[in-house]
Amino acid sequence: MESEECMKKGLAAVLLGVLFAFTAEAATVSLLVIETGVSYEQGVKQQSWVWENVLLDTCFDAGHVVVNSPPMRFQSKTHGEFPEEAEEELHAARDWGADFFIVALLDYESGAQAPREIALKLFRVSPYQKIYEQHLTGISYRTLKEESDSIKTIARGVVPHLNSR
């Protein structure tokens, strides 16, 4: 009697596991950080690395598969919804099967360590559609932890949209 009850519980656990496996599907996400207002000779700014790492971690911690491209750099601010120079990255993401493409555009003033403006955009890859956008200006932080915590909060605003396939 006891083994029969254990077997029923085991079977129920397996069935629940199979059910959750089909309903809790992870999205595949490609991430690109773009710096503007910087010279090509400079290394990637620390805040750009922080944004990239926090976005990667936040999406991964939410159960999504995330890959990133090397940061792109432009001397002047890009215009339009999606920088033409980055379209190759979007096409590559589509080719490997990404569901979503996140672009973090960090616009720096010459010589500044912190960006003057940040645009965070989320695109559905197929069919191509912008589904989320947030603009931030004038943000400054006293510590790296304060910066990281703030970016985590902002990044968590993207995560619910990754379930909208």
N, C-alpha and C positions, 0 to 999 in steps of 0.2 A: 504494500500500500504506500509506504513511504517513498520507494523508488519510482512508483508511478507518478506521484505528486511532483517529485524532482524532475522527472522527464517532461511533465506538462509545463513546469516553470521554465525549463530549458528551451523547450519548443517555442513558448511564448516569447522568450528573450530573443531567440533567433528570428522569429517573425517580425518583432519590433525593430530589430537591427536592419533587416532587409527593407522594411518600410521606410525607416529613416535614411537609409543609404540612397533611396530613390528620390526622397523629398529634400534632402539637405545637400544639394549639389553645389560645389564651389564654382565661383566665377573665375575665369582667367583674365588677368589684368596686366596691361603693359603700362609702364610709368616712364615719363620723360620730364626732366627738369631742364628748363631753358633760362639762361641768364642773358639779360639785355643791358646795354649801357656799359659794357666791359670791353677791355681790349683783349685780343686773342692771346697776347703774351702772358697775361696774368693767369695764375692758377685758379681753379674753381673756388669760389668764396665759401667760407665755413657755413654760412647760413643756408646755402644751396645744398650742401651735404646733409645738414640737419633736416631740411625739408624732405629730401629724398629718403633718408633713413627712416624718418618717422612715418612717412606715407607708406613705405614698404612694410614696416613693422605693423602698422595699424591694420592694413588690408590683410596681411598674413595672419595676424592674431584673430581676425574675424573669420578665418577659415578659407580665404581665397588664395589662389595660386597667382603669385605676382612676380613679374620680371621687369627689369629696368634696362634702359638704353643709356649709354654714356651721356652726361650732360652736354647740351648744345650751348654755344655762346655766340652772341651777336653784338656788334658795336652800337647799334641803335635799336630802339624799341620796335617790335614787330606790330603790324596792324592787321586787323581782320580777326575772324573767329579762330583760325588755326594758321600758324605760321607756314607759309609755303615751303620754306626750307626744311620743315620737319615732316612733310607729307610722306617721305620715304619711310620714316619710322612707323607712321600709321599704317602704311601698306604692308610693311614687314609684320606688324602685329596682327593684321587681318590674315596674312598668309600662314602664320603659325597657329591660328585659331583663337586668338584673344577675343573675349567677349566685350571688353571695355578698354579704353585708353585714357589715362589720366595725364594731363599736362599741367605742370606747375611753372608759370612764367614769373620769374623774379626780375624786376626792373631796378637796376642800380644807377645811382648818380655817379659820375666819375670820382673815383677815389673813396667812395663810401663803402663801409663794411656791411651795412644793413640795407636791404632793398627798400626803395621808396614806395613801391607798389608790388603787390602779389596778386596774380590771377590764377585761381585753381579751377580747372575745367575738366569735366568728365564727359567722354563721348562713348556712345554705343558704337561698336565697330561695324556691325552688319545687322540691319541697315544703318548706315552712318547717320548719327543724330547726336547733337549735344543734349545731354539730359540734366546737367548740373553745372552751375558756375557761381563762383564767389570771388569778390574783389576785396582786397584789404589794402589800406594805406596808412602810413604814419605809425607803424607798429615798431616799438622799441622794447628791448628786454634788458633787465639788469643782470641776469645770470643765464647760463646755458640751460639749467634745469627749468627756469621759468619759460624760456623760449621753447624748449622741447614739450613741456606740458601744454602750452598754448597751441602749438602746432598739432599735438595729439587731439585736442578738442576740435580743432578745425577739421582735421582728417576724419574724425569720427562722423562728421556731417556728410561725408562722401559715401561711407560704408552702406547705409540703407539703400542707396541707389544701385549698388552692385547686385542686389537681389531682384532687380526689376528687368529680367530678361524676358 
